[in-house]
Structures are given as structure tokens and as C-alpha cells.
Amino acid sequence: MAEAVCLLSGGLDFSTCLAWAEVLESSDVFIGVNALDYSGHPDCWREYIEAYERMANLATRAGVEGRPCAQCDACLLRRKGFQEAGIEDR
């Protein structure tokens, strides 16, 4: 019988949780991984989780302290989109 491992399933879960935390304006996301069953799941390794944390701190509003730089193309497009939609950017 072939072994089936769903690689990156934790990464998918982390991404979903991170997106939801962003909606809730949460500054913290907690996870739990199984230290006894992580050998075949690289997305449960300490190195992966630390790298994901670094990415989250660069890619989320909470990670950049809620202040868009207002200078890069992404921020300028964001501001324009909110202005055109008549919605306040919080």
C-alpha cells in the first residue's frame, strides 16, 4: 500500500488562519504541531514555522504595524481603489 502524505497542509492551514486573523485585526496567531508525528511533515518543522512567521511579519497589516508605506505601487493602487470605491481604508 502506498503512503499518502499531504505536504503543505499545515501551510494551507496557516495561510487561512493568517488571512482570518487579518480580517479580525488580530496581532497574534497561535498554532500547535505534533512533535511526535512531524518527521514526514516539513511544514511542521521549527525552521518552516520560523520562516512562515518572518513572512507573516512582512506581509500583513499587523506585521507592518498597520501603516502602509503610501509610496510603493501596491500602496498607491490600494489608496486609489479605496478612494474610487468611496470606502475608508482602515
C-alpha positions in Angstrom: 0.0 0.0 0.0 1.4 3.4 -0.9 1.9 6.0 1.8 -0.1 9.2 1.3 1.2 12.4 2.8 -0.4 15.8 2.2 2.6 18.0 2.1 2.0 21.7 2.9 -1.4 21.0 4.5 -0.1 23.0 7.5 0.9 25.8 5.2 -2.6 25.9 3.8 -4.0 26.0 7.3 -1.5 28.7 8.3 -2.5 30.8 5.3 -6.2 30.5 6.1 -5.6 31.4 9.7 -3.4 34.3 8.8 -6.0 35.7 6.4 -8.7 35.3 9.0 -6.5 37.0 11.6 -6.1 39.9 9.2 -9.9 40.2 8.9 -10.2 40.2 12.7 -7.4 42.7 13.1 -5.6 40.2 15.3 -1.9 40.7 16.1 -1.3 37.1 17.1 -1.9 33.7 15.6 -1.1 30.5 17.6 -0.6 27.1 16.1 0.0 23.7 17.5 2.0 21.0 15.8 2.6 17.4 16.8 6.2 16.9 17.9 5.7 13.1 17.8 4.5 13.0 14.2 6.3 15.8 12.4 9.1 13.9 10.8 7.3 13.5 7.5 5.7 16.9 7.5 8.2 19.6 6.7 5.6 22.3 7.3 5.6 21.3 11.0 9.3 21.8 11.4 10.7 24.6 13.5 12.6 26.1 10.5 9.4 26.2 8.4 7.3 27.8 11.2 10.0 30.4 11.9 10.2 31.2 8.1 6.4 31.5 7.9 6.5 33.8 10.9 9.0 36.1 9.2 6.8 36.1 6.0 3.7 36.9 8.0 5.5 39.8 9.7 6.3 41.2 6.2 3.0 40.5 4.5 0.3 41.6 7.0 -1.0 44.8 8.3 -0.3 43.7 11.9 3.2 42.8 10.8 3.9 46.2 9.5 2.2 47.9 12.4 -0.9 48.8 10.4 0.8 51.5 8.4 1.1 51.1 4.7 4.2 52.9 3.3 2.0 55.0 1.0 4.8 55.2 -1.5 5.2 51.8 -3.3 3.0 50.9 -6.3 0.9 48.5 -4.2 0.1 51.2 -1.6 -0.7 53.7 -4.3 -3.0 51.3 -6.1 -4.6 50.4 -2.8 -5.3 54.0 -1.9 -6.7 54.7 -5.4 -9.0 51.6 -5.1 -10.4 52.7 -1.8 -10.9 56.3 -3.0 -12.7 55.2 -6.1 -14.9 52.9 -4.1 -15.7 55.6 -1.6 -14.6 53.4 1.3 -12.4 54.5 4.2 -9.1 52.5 4.3 -8.7 51.4 8.0 
